[in-house]
Amino acid sequence: MAEATEKGFRLLTRGLIKDNPTFRMVLGICSTLAVSNRMTNSLAMSLGTTFVIVSSSLSVSLLRNYIPKRVRMAVYTVIIATFVVCVDLYLKAFYPLISKQIGPYVGLIITNCIIMGRCESFASGNKPGPSILDGLGVGMGYSFSLILISAIREPLGFGTMMGYQVLGSWWTPWILMVMPPGAFLVLGLYIWVLRTIYPEKK
Amino acid sequence: MKERLMIAAVLLLVSIASALSLAAINNVSFPVIQRNQERQFKVALLKALEIPFDSEMPEKAYNIQIEEKSTEEGTLYLTHEDNQKDLPVTGVAFMLKGAGFWGPLSLIVGLDPADMSIRGLEIFEQEETPGLGARIEEKAFRDQFKGKQIEKKIIVQIKGAATGPNDVSAITGATITSKTLEKIINETSRPYIEAMRSLNNG
């Protein structure tokens, strides 16, 4: 029992550092660049993407013995798209402001390689339990990156945090930070720093 | 042959399951999403006409105080003295649309028909650059338009402070958005003003 728990814990935490989708595998970069200019957007995107990863991994794992090899990608895409549309409709109905701000990027979760990657490399060959843990771990790793990057970009670019003023009026907003070039700068620094702290084990 | 049938069957089943579940979710969320969009418009309209309302139920104030009047030139939104339709019009609002820097830009202008001055200006839809052009949503910028004459040309001053009676100061660093807004107001409000005139005469 203890061994099973430990294995589960390892699956869950693997996505945070060792297999972190953003700074280790460099996947899901498009959405990371796009929505990390505000913390609220990052949180919504993190929760949405994690939900899609976990539910898609679970579904693929449950169906893994019935999906013919030749059309597996097509089946994954349909499954992922279904969950993404659910997230999109949910945000539109209950968080219209956030939905308006991140707009098309919710729909683009479909194209996030992290999700397809987990379905193909893990869920298609593992039982539902481990697949959920794996998906949750990778989702947390993605969320960790988004939250950290927006914690740098939002205060520097808007002087705010979650929409509340945190830097005084002496601070001149550094507009570049909330525009695409700022995203590239911070993401580059983020990958560099995190890879230096946690070097890849050969 | 058998394998091909299997592939077709699996794809078909997965797609049917996906379509059915999405249809069900859409059925539930559609009315909520539609209400959100209508509410957003009604709130902007009430604000442009400076009508106080309960933020939980803006529909109530809207239904009592605003009359929608379709004209050949477009829809006018009217308020009447004591909310009686046969009493004189005390406020007129309409929506103006144009192309912004990145996407559509639409706004609602509220007027005082007595002297054709602007009572309020609300940005309804914009996709301008965050931190620059998107600042047209800020109250301090929008409030500058209050009291300006809609029939004369409104000038958004890019250099230096606004000096003329119908001048407002542009947003620093957002020349294109500021000038676009000026163009939309001056060029697309004409038909609505004509419609207002024929309303007064008729």
Contacts between the chains, C-beta under 8 A, distances in Angstrom:
chain1	res1	chain2	res2	distance
A	37	B	130	6.2
A	63	B	14	7.8
A	66	B	10	6.4
A	67	B	10	6.2
A	68	B	3	6.9
A	68	B	6	5.7
A	68	B	7	4.8
A	68	B	10	5.9
A	70	B	7	6.2
A	71	B	7	5.2
A	71	B	10	6.8
A	71	B	11	5.8
A	74	B	11	6.3
A	75	B	10	6.7
A	75	B	11	6.8
A	75	B	14	5.3
A	78	B	11	7.9
A	78	B	14	5.2
A	78	B	15	5.8
A	78	B	18	5.2
A	79	B	14	6.9
A	79	B	18	7.2
A	81	B	18	7.3
A	82	B	18	4.3
A	82	B	21	6.4
A	82	B	22	6.1
A	85	B	22	5.6
A	85	B	25	7.7
A	86	B	22	7.5
A	86	B	25	5.8
A	89	B	25	5.9
A	89	B	26	6.5
A	89	B	29	4.4
A	89	B	33	7.2
A	90	B	29	7.1
A	92	B	29	7.0
A	92	B	33	4.8
A	92	B	36	7.2
A	93	B	29	4.3
A	93	B	32	4.1
A	93	B	33	5.1
A	93	B	36	7.0
A	94	B	32	7.5
A	96	B	33	7.8
A	96	B	36	4.4
A	96	B	37	7.7
A	96	B	40	7.0
A	157	B	130	7.7
A	157	B	131	5.9
A	158	B	130	7.8
A	158	B	131	6.3
A	173	B	131	5.9
A	175	B	129	7.9
A	175	B	131	4.3
A	175	B	132	5.9
A	175	B	173	6.9
A	178	B	130	4.9
A	178	B	131	5.0
A	179	B	129	6.7
A	179	B	130	7.2
A	179	B	131	7.4
